Amino acid sequence: MRPLFTFLISIVFLLSTTGRAGEFEFACADYTAGKVFIVGADGKVKWEMAAPNCNDLWALPNGNLLFTTGHGVMEVTREKKAVFRYESRSEIYACQRLADGNTFVGECNTGRMLEIDPQGRIVKELRLLPEGRDGGHGYIRNARRLANGNYLVTHYGEDVVREYDPAGKIVMEIAAPGGPHSAIRLINGNTLISMGDRTREHAGRVFEVDPAGKVVWEFSNRDLPEAQLKFMAGLHRLPNGNTVMTNWLGHGNLGKAPHLFEVTPDGKVVWTYDNHRDFKTISTIQVLDGTNPLEGKVQH
């Protein structure tokens, strides 16, 4: 018979890694199923709505959700009423509500960084590509408008993350071989990056670099058995220093690994979520802990 202590440790590990009950409510999107969700701390879906090819979302202070829809961006109430909408011919993988009430949109094919007012008018535009040029499906994945007015952009097909000033000048470049999907400028000034699966060698990796470009933190399949990390997509760095990351299970990996991992700064997995009944490929997550994203404190 195993000692009682060992038995209890096994039970705690099981509960923390099967997704039975996280310690937080969260909003997320399922790219393949084409839906956005609110999930309770018990791991059960509380709310959902159709959102085709959703790759990015924000839970706003007013309770609404802002999210991408393949070729557009929508804001909807919990009653599923659309109160903001932007449509484009370009694929769109990035959106963000700004403190002034405008909405940032990153267009993939055109390479346009847009700021759109509540009436749907484009009030600021930066072109990263010449007008008329199509960057293609892999040109841009996620992007963020930073507090200093610059833009942080993941160039998936070019294996690089770049920060541009408002005039389009590159002020920082971070090599990300294998296809960067998301990049977050953290409150400490570092940049957190998730990697896709463009190359097998670099798949399943999340890393953090300091302003000089030095890697100061990393989590990858080297830290886990059985290569459970597939295509790392959405990220949320929590106030306690833990990182919640989405493990996108497309490209032949449906049902083969947990959708979500919560990892401590020292690389310990403290929680996973593997609800394959309700979800196929979770592409983005925001933990709902009451922090106001318009104040720049939600690192997502």
PyMOL commands that set and color helices and strands:
alter all, ss='L'
color gray80, all
select helices_A, chain A and resi 4-17+156-158+200-202+221-223+225-227+293-295
alter helices_A, ss='H'
color red, helices_A
select strands_A, chain A and resi 25-30+35-39+45-50+57-59+65-68+72-76+82-87+92-97+103-107+112-116+122-127+143-145+151-155+160-164+170-175+180-185+191-195+205-209+215-220+231-237+243-248+260-263+269-273+282-288
alter strands_A, ss='S'
color yellow, strands_A
deselect
rebuild
show_as cartoon
